[in-house]
Amino acid sequence: MALLDAFRPVSALEDLLEKEKDAILKSDFQALEALAKHKENLMALVARSQVSTSSLTALKKRIERNRRLLQAAAKGIRSAQERLLTLKTPKPAFSTYGPAGTTTSMVRKSLTMQKKA
């Protein structure tokens, strides 16, 4: 943590929250992990210092913005995982309508060739 962070914790936390937002938008999860401890320290400094209500309100808005971005990123990751899972699972037999209007099941056949003597 930089020495000036102890004297200007609100400003330092605002800068960190902007870096966090950029990391979220870039999906740089390693940077987010690195920023987490620094963020905790700065939040503790802000809690111990005398901060105006307007500064706290501005910090709260930035924190809420980052929270919403993280939730959206997590939702996107879950959606991608579910989609990949559905693509990996084998599909059931395909059903179609025949010329008589009845349903016919199209069974998946093996693509290997059998030799006949």
Secondary structure by P-SEA (a helix, b strand, c coil): ccccccccaaaaaaaaaaaaaaaaaacaaaaaaaaaaaaaaaaaaaaaccccaaaaaaaaaaaaaaaaaaaaaaaaaaaaaaaaaaaaccccbbbbbccccbbbbbcccccbbbbcc
